[in-house]
Amino acid sequence: MRSWWAWRLLNSKSSGSCWVSTLRGHFPPVLRRDFFTTTTKEGYDRRPVDITPLEQRKLTFDTHALVQDLETHGFDKTQAETIVSALATLSNVTLDTTYKEMVTQAQQEITVQQLMAHLDSIRKDMVILEKSEFANLRAENEKMKIELDHVKQQLIVSEIFFLLINFRIFITRFLQIKKSNLWKQPQNLRKRITKPKVLFQRPVIKLTLKLLP
């Protein structure tokens, strides 16, 4: 019965005093009568945003007035103080849990702006890195092209030099063969020359013999 009275006391509009959380101000003004309430600073966010201090997250209300209201509704002083103490502890634990899990719209917007700024910086860094990488790759490609052209020229020169050496060897051998042939040819010529003389001499002798009486 007394617990029902405590519940009715906390939810009744006709009571002269009751406690209220001032986290976001969603409770009607009638529930705030005869109590001293404080506004809390909502400050959860990441990085540069300051988190609300612990002392500002605690609920503040007139416990003495609440104890008196409980006594007027049939509770003795010890029971009223125990109920108020449990209520204060429960409210503090609830607020701590809420602040750990809660994020306001303003904090969400700040976080989104921070993330977008961070993504923009990353995007700019990626563009700069991409340009620098492309420039480095282009320079490396140009360097490799120059080296390849130089290697090609060296190969062409080496091939020409090799061909010239082979041609020189061929000419040398050809000249040696021709020279050896030339040394052999005079003897053959002499033989050929002597043979016609003999052939010419025989008809002349025959003619002279015929002409004689």
C-alpha positions, 0 to 999 in steps of 0.5 A: 500500500505504501509503495503504491502511495510512493508511485502515486506521489511521483506521478500525481499532478496534485502533489505539492512537490516531486522530483524531476530529471532536467536532462532534456526538460521533457517533464511538464511544469507541474512536476517541477513545483517546490523543487530546485532543479539545475540544467545539465550541459550536454557535451558528449562528442568525439575528439575536440568536443568536451565531455560533460563533467561528472558533477554536472550530470547528477540530478539535484532536487530537494530531498527534505521536501520529498521526505516531508511529502512522504511522511504526510502520505503515511510513511514514517521518517526512516522509510521516507528517507530510505525511499528518497535515498534509493530514488537518488541513487537510482536516478544517478545510476540511470543518468550515468547510463544514459549519458554513456549511451546518449548522443544529442543531435548537435553532437551528431552533427558535429561528429558528422562534420568532423568525419566529413572534414577528415574524409575530405582531407583523406581525399585530398591526400589521395589525389596528391598522392595519386598525382605524385605517384603518376608523376613518378611513374611517368618519370620512371617510364621516360627513364626506362624508354631512354635506357631502352633506346640506348641499349638498342643503339648499343645492340645495333652498333655491336651488330654492325661491328660484328658484321664488319669483323666477319666481312673483314675476315671473309675479304682476308680469306678471299684475298689469300685464296686469290693470292695463292691462285695467282702464284700458281697461274704463272706456271700454267701460263708458261706451259700454255705459252710453250705449247703453242710455239711447238704447234706453230713450229711444226707447220712452218717446217712442213711448209718449208719442206714443201717449198724446197725443190 
